[in-house]
Amino acid sequence: MSISRVYALALAGLVALLPLIANAASPVREMYGQPVVRVGIVLFDGVQIIDFAAPYEVFGTAGFGVATVSADGGAVTTAMGLKVTPDHSFADAPAFDLLVVPGGEVQAAMRDEQLLAYLRRHDGGRRMLSVCTGAHIVASAGLLDGRKATTFHGALDGFERTFPQVGLVRDQRWVDSGPVVTSAGLSSGIDASLYMVAQLHDERRARSVALHLEYDWDPDGGFVRGRMADRQAPRLAAVVWPEGTRFESLYSVGDASGWEARFLVESTASADELLALIAADIDGEGIWTREDASHVWHRDIAGQRRQVTFGSAPMAEAGRFFLWYELR
């Protein structure tokens, strides 16, 4: 056999082994060693599954030690009904280098003095990461006072009203304010967790984790839900809907340039009566200009003309119809 033939076979064998070498060196293996960084994830009744499960996956894959903790160490029920048993109670939990505070149905957690005190005890230079409406819990503990933060896109206005001492950021996927990093909604927790891996280890480790998870991570921020056009639509916050009126969202889609949404409505009132309530609210805002007697309004936003149109469509069944709007 020629020397060139031997070299070719050797090279082919090495190429065949590359996937095995890569797997052997992947961050997944390192999680079985002694972790350098210890991560605690707070759980409570009403927690959103993706808000704690996604960071758990990221940090575990990075080789960090990950544990869950709740007030008494007992099982908690998530917002979707999944029951989860934490590893520790607040009393027996070890000291963590990073504490993750997920979101979900946080109203009770925001008033839970035992939980808020636990967050305050962790403060003092150690890192904390909130996901989605977990920022509301951290803010309730006073740990975001004088700092910048973000939260779930649908909770931005409420957060700003409730916590005026916090500098709200509406157009970033995550915000680093020193010891505390806050992320926007749901899947944003993946990005912020990868960012924390980069901070606590290095960016190459974070990129390796993202590739292993088959996740397209953008260290510069990526997709930001709060930049989408629906943020410019009328809020209709002052509308008093007729008693018993129910809305089912059929779709709500768009991008930064436009948005459209459609709802199935059940009501004792007619579609025209509901459109009249919508019109009265928009006219009352005083920031939209109505085009004649139609259900079309326009306004200039940041030098760009925006037009919003509301309409309805009938259904065969009495008391049920569609309402929709388009923003262009």
N, C-alpha and C positions, 0 to 999 in steps of 0.2 A: 504493500500500500504506500502511495506517495506521501511525502511530508505534508504537502498541501491538503491532501485528503484527510489526514489525521487532524490537522488544524481545523478544517471545516467541521468535522464531527465533534471536536471538543467545543467549538463555538456554538454549535447547535445544541449541545447538551447544556451549556451554560444558559443560553436563552430560555430553554425549557424550564430551568430551575428558578429563573427570575421571579415568577409569581410566588413560589414557595418562600424564597428569601424575603420578598416584600411582606408576605403575611407574617413570617416569623418576626419581622421588625416592626409590625404595625402597632399602634398605640394600644390596641385591644389586649395584647399580651401583658402589657405593663400594669394593668389594673389588678393583676394577681400578686404583684410585688407590694412592698411597703410603700404606701402612698406618700408623696412629698406634700401634696396639698389636700387638706380635708375639707369637704363641702357638706354643709347641712342644708336640707330642704325642709322648710316649714310646711306642715299640712294642717288643714282645718276643715270643718264641715262646709261644703259648698265650693271647695277648691276646684279649679278647672284642670282637667286631666293633662292636656298638652302643656300647660304652664309649668307643671312640675316634672312630667315624664320626659319632655324634650331636653331640659337641662340635665336631668339624670343621665340620659343617654349620651349627651355630649361629654360631660365631665367623666363619666365612667369610661368612655372610649379613650379619653385623653390620659387615662391612668391615674386620675385623682381618686381619692377615697370618698365615697358618697354615702350618706346616711339620711334618713328621714326622721323628723321629730314633730311631735304634737304636744299639746299642753299636758295631757296625762299619759301619753303613750298608747292610748286606746285607739281602736279603729275609727277612721273618719269616713264620711260619705261624700263623694265628689258631687259636683253640680249635675253630673249625668247619672248618678246613682251607683257608681262603682265604689265598693268598700275597700279601703286600703289600711293596712296595719303598719304604723310607723315603727322605726327601729328604736326610738328613744322617746322619753318624756323630756320636758324642759328641765326637770330636776336632775336626771341622770345623763343628759346629753354631754358628750365631750366638747371641748373648745374647738370651734371650727375656724378655719382661715377665711372661708367665704360662706356667707349665709344667703340662701335663695328664698325670696318671698314671692310665691306665685299669686295670681289673681283668681277671679271667679266671682262667686256671690260673696262679696266682702263686707256687706253692711254690718253683720254681727262681729266679724273679725276686727273691724275698725274701732269697735267699742270694747273689745276684749282686753281689759287691763293686764291680765296675765300674759297675753301674747305681746302686747305693746312693751311691757316691762322686759320681756325676754329679748326683744329687738334692741332695746336701749342697753341692756347688759352686753350685747355683742358689739355695740358701737365702741369706738375708741381707737380708730385707725385700721381695724380689720375691715375687709371688704364685704359689701352687701350688694346683692343683685335682686331687683324686683322685676317681675314679668307681668305685663298687662296691668290689670287693676290692682296688682300687688303694691303699686306705687301709692295707692290710697291708704293702705295699711301702714307703710313706712312713713308717709306724711303724717298720719294720725299719731305716730309715735314721736313726732317732732324732729325726725332725722333728715328731713328735706328742707327745713327752714333755711332761707337764704341761699338755697342751691337751685340749680336747674334740673328739670325732670320732664319725663313724658309718660304717657299711659295709653290705654286702648283708645282708638280713634273715636268711638262712640261715647267716651267718657271725658273727653278733653274739656268741654264747656263746664261740666259739673265739677271737675277737678279744679279748674281755675276759680270757680266761685267758692268752693269749699276751702281751698288752700291758697289764699291770695299772697301768702308769704313765700310761696314757691314760684320760681321762674319757669312757667310752662313753656315747653318746646313742642310745637305742633308738627314739625316737618323733618324729624329725624327718627330712624328706626331704633336707635338706642342713644342714651345720653350719659356721658361719663362726668360725674360731679365729684371727683375725688374718691372718697371711700365708698360712695354709693353710685351704682350704675342702674339706671331705669331703662326698661325697654317698652316698646309699643305693644300691640296686642298679639296674643297667641303665638304664632310661629316666629314672631320677632324674638322670642326667648331663645330660639336656636342661635340666631345671629349674635345676640348679646352674650350667650354662653361661650360661643366660639371666640368672641372678642376677649372675654375673661381668660380663656385658655391662652390666648396670645399675650395678655398682660401678665399672667402668673407664670407662664413658661416662655413661649416665643411664637411668632406668627407661623413658622414652619410647622410646629406641632398643631396649631389650630387648622391650618390648611390640610394637613394629613388627616385629621379627624373628619373634616368636612368631606374630603374625598372618600374616605372609608364609608361615611354615611350616605354617599351619593347625593350630597347637598351642594348647591351652587352658591357658595358663600362669597359675599362681596365685603371685604374689610372696610371699604369706604362708605358702606351704608346700605346700598341696594334699594329695593322697593320700599316705599313709605306710603302706607294706606292713607295717612292724614293729608297727603297731597292731592287726593282724587277730587274730581269736580263736585261730588255730592256735598262736600263741605260748604259749598256756596249756595246750595238750594235753600229756599225758605224753610225755617225750622217748624213753623206751625205750632209753636209751643203754647200759644194762648187759646187755641181752638178748644171749645167745650163740645165734645162730640155727644150726640144724642145717646141717652142711656141704652145700653145693650148693643151698641155698635161695635163690631169686631172686624179687625183687619188681619188678613193673612198675606204675607209677602210671597209673591210668586217669583219675582226676580228683582234684583237691584244691581245693575252692572254698569260699567263705564270705565273711564280712565281720567287723566288730568284735563282732557279737552271737553268732555261731555259725559252725561249720565242719563239713564232711563230706569224707571221702576214701575212695577205693576202690582196691584193689590186686589185680592178678592175680598169684597166687603159684604158683610151681613148687617142690615140696619132696618129699623122701622121707618127711617127717613129715606127720601129718594136720593138718587145720585145728584140731581140738580140742587137739592137742599144742602148736601154736603159740599158741593162745589161752591155754593154761596158762602158757607162758613169759611172755606179755604180762602176765597176771594176777600172776605172781610178781614181776615187775619193778615194777609199779605198787604192789602191796602193800608191797614192800621200800622204796619211796620214803618211805612213812610220812606223806605229805601228802594222800593221797586216802582217802576212807572207802568201803569196798566195801559194796554193798547185798546182803546175804545171800551166796549162792553164785553170784550172777549175774556177768555181765561188765559191770556198771554201777557207776560210782564217782561220788562227788560231793565237792566241797570249796568253801569260801568264798574268793573272790578279790576283794579290794578291796570287801568288803561285798556282793558279788554271788554267789549260789549258781550254781556250774557243775556240769554233769553230763556225763560222758563215757561212751559205750557202744561196746563193741567187738563185732563179730560176724563171721560167715562165711556163705558161700553156696557150694553144691557146683557142680561142672562135670561133664559126662559123662565127660571124659577123666581117667584115673587120674593122681594126682600133681599135679593142677592144681585150684585153687579160688580163691575170692575172699575177701579180708579187707577189712573196712571199719570206720570209726569215725565217730561223730557227737559233736560237742561243742556243748552248748546251755547 
